[in-house]
Structure formats: C-alpha cells, structure tokens
Amino acid sequence: MGNRESEAVNENIILKLRYDLPVLRARLGMSQAELAERIGISRQTYNSIETGKKEMSWTIFMALIATFQNNDETKRILDSIDGLNEVINVTHN
C-alpha cells in the first residue's frame, strides 16, 4: 500500500473511531475531562475532537486505542470497527 493510500486508510479509521467516542467514553464511565487527562490533552481539545470540530492526530488516536483496549466492554466496540485491528497490527509491526 502506498503512502497516500495508507494515509487515507488511517484518516478513515480515525473518523470511524471519532463517531464512537461518546459511547466508548460512556462505557468507561468517564467524563470528557477525565479521559482527556488520561491521554494527556485538555478537555477543550478532547471536546473538539469528539464533536468533530478538530481532527484527531495519530498520537491521540493511538492513546485512545490504548485506553479503550484495556476495558472488556470498550474493546468489544473497538473490535467491531471495520479495519481497525488491521491498522493497529500494521502500526505495531
């Protein structure tokens, strides 16, 4: 896969995750401020990402994935996002 194709796939996966952020966060029982603090960003930045006003960086995406993979309920939701596991596996290899 070329670099341009890879970037398009990553952007698509990030967008899919963004749509699920409110549900994932609720399953963790966390406020926006709590989740933002856990991944090292401000609540305002997190809110802008969750509402689609700001694009999520790859670093923030990976921090969220790491957080959500450590909970059985949120991991099941992540597993249902088409293409996510493939992108994570490629990133880790």
NORGIWO-V708449 format. One record per backbone hydrogen bond with DSSP energy under -1.0 kcal/mol. NH is the residue of the N-H (numbers start at 1). CO is the residue of the C=O. E is the energy in kcal/mol with one decimal. If there is no record, write none. Layout:
# NORGIWO-V708449
nh->NH co->CO e->E
nh->NH co->CO e->E
This chain:
# NORGIWO-V708449
nh->6 co->2 e->-2.7
nh->7 co->3 e->-2.4
nh->8 co->4 e->-1.9
nh->9 co->5 e->-2.3
nh->10 co->6 e->-2.5
nh->11 co->7 e->-2.6
nh->12 co->8 e->-2.1
nh->13 co->9 e->-2.4
nh->14 co->10 e->-2.6
nh->15 co->11 e->-2.2
nh->16 co->12 e->-2.2
nh->17 co->13 e->-2.4
nh->18 co->14 e->-2.4
nh->19 co->15 e->-1.8
nh->24 co->20 e->-2.8
nh->25 co->21 e->-2.9
nh->26 co->22 e->-2.1
nh->27 co->23 e->-2.4
nh->28 co->24 e->-1.3
nh->30 co->25 e->-1.9
nh->35 co->31 e->-2.4
nh->36 co->32 e->-2.7
nh->37 co->33 e->-2.4
nh->38 co->34 e->-2.1
nh->39 co->35 e->-1.9
nh->41 co->36 e->-2.6
nh->46 co->42 e->-2.4
nh->47 co->43 e->-3.1
nh->48 co->44 e->-2.3
nh->49 co->45 e->-1.9
nh->50 co->46 e->-3.0
nh->51 co->47 e->-2.2
nh->52 co->49 e->-1.1
nh->53 co->48 e->-1.9
nh->54 co->48 e->-1.9
nh->61 co->57 e->-2.5
nh->62 co->58 e->-2.5
nh->63 co->59 e->-2.0
nh->64 co->60 e->-2.5
nh->65 co->61 e->-2.5
nh->66 co->62 e->-2.5
nh->67 co->63 e->-1.9
nh->68 co->64 e->-3.0
nh->69 co->65 e->-2.3
nh->71 co->68 e->-1.2
nh->75 co->71 e->-2.6
nh->76 co->72 e->-1.8
nh->77 co->73 e->-1.3
nh->78 co->74 e->-2.5
nh->79 co->75 e->-2.6
nh->81 co->78 e->-1.7
nh->84 co->81 e->-1.8
nh->87 co->83 e->-1.9
nh->88 co->84 e->-2.5
nh->89 co->85 e->-2.7
nh->90 co->86 e->-2.2
nh->91 co->87 e->-2.1
nh->92 co->88 e->-2.1
